[in-house]
Amino acid sequence: MKKTTAFILLFLFALLAWNVFTFGDSVVNIDGDEIGGPLGALLATLFAGGGMLLAGCILLGVGVLLAVVFAGVGILCLGGLAIGALALALLVSPLLLPLLVPLAIVWFLMARSRKHRIMQQPV
């Protein structure tokens, strides 16, 4: 695997060198004036890199803005779901009354036995 990676990297560098020495004429057209040669290559690299840097900054700003907006929308959605769950619980609670009566009886008996246990302990 390591040998294959080395051959691939060597091949890519050979392609890069071949491209630079055979097709290395970069010509920049600024207001009708063509600038070629090494200065043209430098200007082309500068303008392309500057554009990519500007695009990266813009994408970062848009990402931060979208994160803030979606976080706000998410909080509003969670609040709406909580209000909806509360309304549903209020609507369903009369139907749950038969289940709450045995629970209340068990709770009362447990509290009563705990009270008697505390009273019987010597101080």
N, C-alpha and C positions, 0 to 999 in steps of 0.2 A: 504494500500500500504506500509506504514512504517513497519507494523508488518510482512508482507511477506519478505521485504528486510532484516529485522533482522533475521528471520528464515533461509533465504538463506545464509547469512553471517555466522551464527552459524554452519550450515551444512558444509560449505566450510572449516571452521576452524577445525571442527571435522575430515573431510577427510584429511586435512593436518597433523594433529596430528597423525592419524592412519598410514599415509604413513611414517612419520618420525620414529615412534616406531616399525613398522613392516618391512618396506622395506628401512630402513635408511642406509644400508651398501653401501657406495660409495667407489668404488675401482678405483684407478687411476693407469694406466699402463705406467710407464716411462722407456723406454729402457729395457723392459722385467721385471723390478722390479715392483711388485704390492704393492701399498701403500693403505691400507684400514683403517677403523676406523674413528675417528674424524679428523685425519690429512688428510686422503683421501678425506673426505667430504670437508674439508677446501680447499685443492688443487683443487678439482673439481669445487668448487664455484669460486675460484680465476681465474682459467683458463677460465671458461665459461664467467665470468664477464669481464675479460680482452678481450676476443674475441668479446664480444658484444660492449664493449667500442671502440675497434679498428674498428669494423664494422660501428658504428655510426659516428666516425670521418671520415672514408672513404666516407660514404654516404653523409655527409655534404659537403665534398670537391667536390665530383662529382656533387652534386646539385648546388653549387655555380658556378662551371665550366660550367655546362649546361645552367644556367641562363645567364651567360655572352655570351656564344656562341649564344643562341637563341635570345638574345637582339640584338646582332650584325647582325644576319640574318634578324631579323625583320626590323631593320633600312635599310638594303639593299633592302628588299622587298618594303618598303614604298617609298624609293628613286626611285626604278624602276617603281612603280605605278605612282608616280608623273611625271616622264619623259614620261611614256606612255600616261597619261592624257593630258599633254602639247602637245604631238605630235598629239593626237586625236583632241584636240581643234584647232590646226593649220590646220588640214585637213578639219575640219567641218566649220571653220570660213567663207570661201567664200559662203557657203550655207546659213549662217545666215544673210548675208548682207541685204536681203529684210526685215528682222525683225528689223535690226538696223537703217534703214532709218527713219521710223516713230518715233523711240525712239530719234534719233538725232534732229528731228524737234520739238518734245515736249520739249526736253532739251533746245534748242535754244530759244523757246518762253518763257519758264520759266525764263531763265537767262535775257532775254530782259525786261520782266515785272519787275523783281527784280531790274534791273539797273534803270528803270524809277522811281520806288518807292523810291529808295535811293536818286535820284536827286531831287525829289519833297519834301523831308523832309527839314524843316527849320533847319538851323544850329545854 
